[in-house]
Amino acid sequence: MNNLLATLPSRAAQLKQLKWVETGAALAALQTGGKIATRFVRRNPAVAVAAVAGAGLLYLAARHHRKKREAEEAADTKTRRVRARRAPKQPATR
């Protein structure tokens, strides 16, 4: 028991150091990736524009498909799904 209490602070310090190293590695990877992406966009602007446009089209298609699937998801032919909306804020009554 005494040994456990003696090693607990050192183990906590090791875990904290590991978290700092992981965070630093993630920041370095993010910085390097950002530099590479910037360089690629500068050299190939048409490809970058096409990629952004393609991503937008994929998003719109997925959104359309999701809405269509939700509309057809009714339990039987007489029911329809009703979207929940927030009620308008009421003024405080005294």
C-alpha positions in Angstrom: 0.0 0.0 0.0 2.8 2.4 0.9 4.5 1.6 -2.4 1.4 2.4 -4.3 1.1 5.8 -2.6 4.7 6.6 -3.4 4.4 5.8 -7.1 1.0 7.5 -7.7 2.3 11.1 -8.1 5.1 9.9 -10.5 2.6 8.0 -12.6 0.3 11.0 -12.7 3.2 13.1 -13.9 4.0 10.6 -16.6 0.5 10.6 -17.9 0.4 14.4 -18.0 3.7 14.4 -19.9 2.3 11.8 -22.4 -0.7 14.0 -23.0 1.5 17.0 -23.7 3.6 15.0 -26.1 0.5 13.8 -27.9 -0.9 17.3 -28.1 2.3 18.6 -29.5 2.5 15.9 -32.1 -1.1 16.6 -33.2 -0.4 20.3 -33.5 2.8 19.6 -35.5 0.8 17.3 -37.9 -1.9 19.9 -38.2 0.6 22.6 -39.0 2.4 20.4 -41.6 -0.9 19.4 -43.2 -1.9 23.0 -43.5 1.3 24.0 -45.2 1.0 21.1 -47.7 -2.7 21.9 -48.4 -1.9 25.6 -48.9 1.0 24.7 -51.3 -1.3 22.4 -53.2 -4.1 24.9 -53.6 -1.6 27.6 -54.8 -0.2 25.3 -57.4 -3.6 23.7 -58.5 -6.4 26.2 -57.9 -8.7 24.5 -60.5 -8.4 21.1 -58.7 -9.2 22.8 -55.4 -12.3 24.5 -56.8 -13.5 21.3 -58.3 -13.0 19.4 -55.1 -15.0 22.0 -53.1 -17.7 21.9 -55.7 -17.8 18.1 -55.7 -18.0 18.1 -51.9 -20.9 20.5 -52.0 -22.8 18.4 -54.5 -22.2 15.3 -52.4 -23.6 17.1 -49.4 -26.7 18.3 -51.3 -27.3 14.8 -52.6 -27.0 13.2 -49.2 -29.3 15.8 -47.7 -31.9 15.3 -50.4 -31.7 11.5 -50.0 -32.1 11.8 -46.2 -35.2 14.1 -46.5 -36.7 11.8 -49.1 -36.1 8.7 -46.9 -37.6 10.4 -43.9 -40.7 11.4 -45.9 -41.2 7.8 -47.0 -40.5 6.3 -43.6 -44.2 6.4 -42.5 -45.6 3.5 -40.5 -48.6 3.1 -42.9 -50.1 5.1 -45.7 -52.2 7.4 -43.5 -49.5 8.8 -41.3 -46.9 11.4 -42.0 -43.9 12.5 -40.1 -44.3 15.9 -38.4 -41.2 17.9 -37.7 -40.9 19.3 -34.2 -40.4 23.0 -34.0 -39.6 25.3 -31.1 -42.5 27.3 -29.7 -42.1 31.0 -30.0 -40.9 32.7 -26.9 -43.7 34.1 -24.7 -43.3 37.4 -22.9 -43.0 37.0 -19.1 -46.3 37.3 -17.4 -46.6 39.1 -14.1 
